[in-house]
Amino acid sequence: MEQGVSLLRHCGIQPTPQRIAIVEFVLKPKTHASADEVLAHVRKLCPTISRATVYNTLNLLVDKGLLKGQILREGTVVFDSNIEKHHHFIDEESGRIYDIDWNALTVSGEMTLKGFHVRDFQVILRGKKK
């Protein structure tokens, strides 16, 4: 709990019990939670938390650079606490999302695309984890 409070204060965000619970859940390593998953988890600790509070807090954490919001599951934004450059593998059987080290894959040609300015990219692999 101390870590969540400290992190929120460091970013200039007023710590509340709801925000602390959200931060402590989404900043766990290897978490790629959707807002609904965050809401379900945090409601166990703060039963009266609203969906709006969860969305607003998640978006605030993205704005502060603590999370990345990405569409890795069809039609759903997931919030990734790993803000370093990396790729993703999605296990199609379990739905689990794994981080793949940036240097594990080589992508070429992004700088030669005519008419495009590439700001960022990542590879999303889908399949079955062995």
KAPEVEN-V989907 format. One record per pair of residues at least 4 apart in sequence whose ideal C-beta (glycine too) atoms are under 7 Angstrom apart, sorted by sequence separation. I is the first residue (numbers start at 0). GAP is how many residues later the second one is. D is the distance in whole Angstrom. If there is no record, write none. Layout:
i:gap:d
I:GAP:D
I:GAP:D
//
This chain:
i:gap:d
0:4:6
1:4:6
2:4:6
3:4:6
4:4:6
5:4:6
6:4:7
14:4:6
15:4:7
16:4:6
17:4:6
18:4:6
19:4:6
20:4:6
21:4:6
22:4:6
32:4:4
34:4:6
35:4:6
36:4:6
37:4:6
38:4:6
41:4:6
42:4:6
48:4:5
50:4:6
51:4:6
52:4:6
53:4:6
54:4:6
55:4:6
56:4:6
57:4:7
58:4:6
59:4:6
81:4:6
90:4:7
99:4:5
108:4:7
7:5:4
14:5:6
25:5:6
32:5:5
48:5:7
60:5:4
61:5:5
70:5:7
72:5:6
90:5:5
99:5:7
112:5:6
8:6:6
12:6:7
42:6:6
60:6:5
61:6:7
70:6:6
71:6:5
7:7:4
25:7:6
41:7:5
61:7:5
69:7:7
89:7:5
110:7:7
68:8:5
69:8:6
109:8:5
57:9:7
87:9:6
88:9:4
4:10:5
68:10:6
69:10:6
87:10:7
7:11:6
87:11:7
88:11:5
109:11:6
7:12:7
25:12:6
38:12:6
41:12:7
66:12:5
67:12:5
87:12:6
24:13:6
66:13:6
85:13:5
86:13:4
66:14:6
85:14:6
106:14:7
4:15:6
7:15:6
38:15:5
67:15:6
85:15:6
86:15:7
3:16:4
6:16:6
21:16:6
24:16:5
37:16:5
71:16:6
85:16:5
106:16:6
24:17:6
81:17:5
84:17:4
64:18:7
71:18:6
86:18:6
104:18:5
0:19:6
3:19:4
34:19:6
77:19:7
3:20:5
21:20:6
34:20:6
37:20:7
20:21:5
57:21:6
72:22:7
0:23:7
34:23:6
17:24:7
20:24:5
20:25:6
71:25:6
99:25:7
17:28:5
16:29:6
17:31:5
21:32:6
87:34:7
89:34:7
91:34:6
17:35:5
21:35:5
86:35:5
91:35:6
92:35:6
21:36:7
86:36:4
87:36:5
88:36:4
89:36:5
91:36:6
87:37:7
90:37:6
18:38:5
86:38:7
90:38:5
26:39:7
31:40:6
25:41:6
33:42:5
34:42:7
33:43:7
33:44:5
32:45:6
31:46:4
32:46:6
12:47:6
31:48:6
30:50:6
12:51:7
28:52:7
71:52:6
10:53:5
25:53:5
27:53:7
26:54:5
10:55:7
25:55:6
31:65:4
29:69:7
//
